[in-house]
């Protein structure tokens, strides 16, 4: 069983914009009633910034295995490293 959270993320981003705030991972995470993995929030925010829409994202109801969690953390580290390198380049 999975729960589609795309609309929830869209609503959070829209509410931040209506308040005159720039959506960020931290602001989105703080407004979510149910916690989401950071990579999902990052993916949603990146998509919104490039195309003004949130992609369809689903949250699995079952807990993740240790291997899946490690893989997810590795992906998050890679994404953050790439973002840091981009910022260090000045752009």
C-alpha positions in Angstrom: 0.0 0.0 0.0 1.3 3.4 -0.9 0.2 6.9 -0.2 0.5 9.6 -2.8 2.0 12.7 -1.2 2.4 14.8 -4.3 -0.6 17.0 -3.5 0.6 17.5 0.1 4.0 18.7 -1.1 2.3 21.0 -3.7 0.1 22.4 -1.0 3.0 23.1 1.3 5.0 24.8 -1.4 2.0 26.9 -2.5 1.3 28.0 1.1 5.0 29.1 1.5 4.8 31.1 -1.7 1.5 32.7 -0.6 3.3 33.8 2.6 6.0 35.4 0.5 8.6 32.8 1.5 11.1 31.0 -0.8 10.4 27.3 -0.4 13.4 25.4 1.0 13.9 21.8 2.1 13.9 22.9 5.8 10.6 24.9 5.5 8.9 22.1 3.6 10.1 19.5 6.1 8.9 21.6 9.0 5.4 21.9 7.5 4.8 18.3 6.7 2.5 16.4 9.1 4.2 13.1 8.3 8.0 12.9 8.0 9.4 12.2 4.5 12.9 11.2 3.5 15.1 14.1 2.6 15.8 12.9 -0.9 12.0 13.0 -1.7 11.7 16.5 -0.4 14.9 17.5 -2.4 13.5 15.9 -5.5 10.2 17.7 -5.2 11.8 21.1 -4.6 14.2 20.7 -7.5 11.4 19.8 -9.8 9.3 22.6 -8.6 12.2 25.1 -9.1 12.8 23.9 -12.7 9.2 23.3 -13.9 6.9 24.9 -11.3 5.4 21.5 -10.5 6.0 18.6 -8.1 6.4 15.2 -9.7 4.3 12.3 -8.6 5.9 11.0 -5.4 4.7 8.1 -3.4 5.6 7.1 0.1 5.6 3.4 0.9 3.8 2.4 4.0 6.1 -0.5 4.9 9.4 0.3 6.7 12.6 0.3 4.6 15.2 -2.4 4.9 18.7 -1.5 6.1 20.1 -1.9 2.6 17.4 0.4 1.1 18.1 3.0 3.8 21.8 2.8 3.2 21.3 3.2 -0.6 19.0 6.2 0.1 21.6 7.8 2.3 24.3 7.3 -0.3 22.1 8.9 -2.9 21.4 11.8 -0.6 25.2 12.3 0.1 25.9 12.3 -3.6 23.2 14.9 -4.3 24.4 17.1 -1.4 28.0 16.7 -2.6 27.0 17.8 -6.1 25.1 20.8 -4.7 28.1 21.8 -2.5 30.5 21.5 -5.4 28.1 23.7 -7.5 28.0 26.3 -4.7 31.8 26.3 -4.3 32.1 27.0 -8.0 30.0 30.1 -7.5 27.0 29.1 -9.3 
